[in-house]
């Protein structure tokens, strides 16, 4: 029995030694990590890219007027409020439509208001834009005090603001407006040059059809026109009438002036084309076409048919190129809302005076 037990113990020791020898072999070395497969790389989350609203195809009706900025994209679908000067005014309608077209191109929602040349409506429109939580506000209104009040309440609501044509808070709110001084002087230069060419032996007088209640914008244009004429004809005699921004009022005031001045040559300037047509009607009714030359402001299609005539008293109208206002303003608004660039305090569109000779370059349909 003892022998058997000894044999068993010996076998156990031999087996234990064998197992110990096996376990003393070197451990398998770790394999180098394999590069991540293309499939795994694609599945990993990519860095977030900045979002942008793609442009919408639009037809540019006036390629020699509008400058399309196709490098600007809205970071999201912003909502802007646009308060139009008056939906009854043809120039304001052109401005409004240009803003709507540009908003469509850049993918911006636009809420349109009509200030209707009414201070109370202008204030109410600003309040409504605040209630609608607009991201931006563009205001076309000729009352600077009301503009300032609108700008202040919009600022308190955190809504950026740009004033169109007439200032709000000078030095505080950005403005997009015509170079009014140059607009008047272009007209005066053309009047004086044409008068010297057409009536070399005559001493013409100058009639200014103004809108005194409208404030600085129209007054500056009128003064600049007078200064340009006086520079060329230093001793020119100057008269003024009030249009009240009404073609019929302008027609009647012009007719009264012609009755009071039945002879002689007359240079005329009017602050806007619609009223200029009233002035022209009075000249034609009096049979004074050969005694009068007229320049105006607006380059409104209402004047184009008359401009094309060789014998018309209307010789030119300054274009502020209302068709481009929205296309200039929307990139400024988008850059501001994107946090890329603050708007300049003053932006001015180019100007030119439209005559029979250059009309179809800017307005091919004419």
Secondary structure, 3 states (H helix, E strand, C coil): CHHHHHHHHHHHHHHHHHHHHHHCCCCCCCCCCCCCCHHHHHHCCCCCCCCCCCCCCCCCCCCCCCCCCCCCCCCCCCEEEEEECCCCCHHHHHHHHHHHHHHHHHCCEEEEEECCCCHHHHHHHHHHHHHCCCCEEEEECCCHHHHHHHHHHHHHCCCEEEEECCCCCCCCCEEECCCHHHHHHHHHHHHHHHHHHHCCCCCCEEEEEECHHHCHHHHHHHHHHHHHHHHHCCCCCEEEEECCCCHHHHHHHHHHHHHHCCCCCEEEEECCHHHHHHHHHHHHHCCCHHHEEEEEECCCHHHHHHHCCCCCCEEEEEECCHHHHHHHHHHHHHHHHCCCCCCCCEECCCCEEECCCCHHHHCCCC
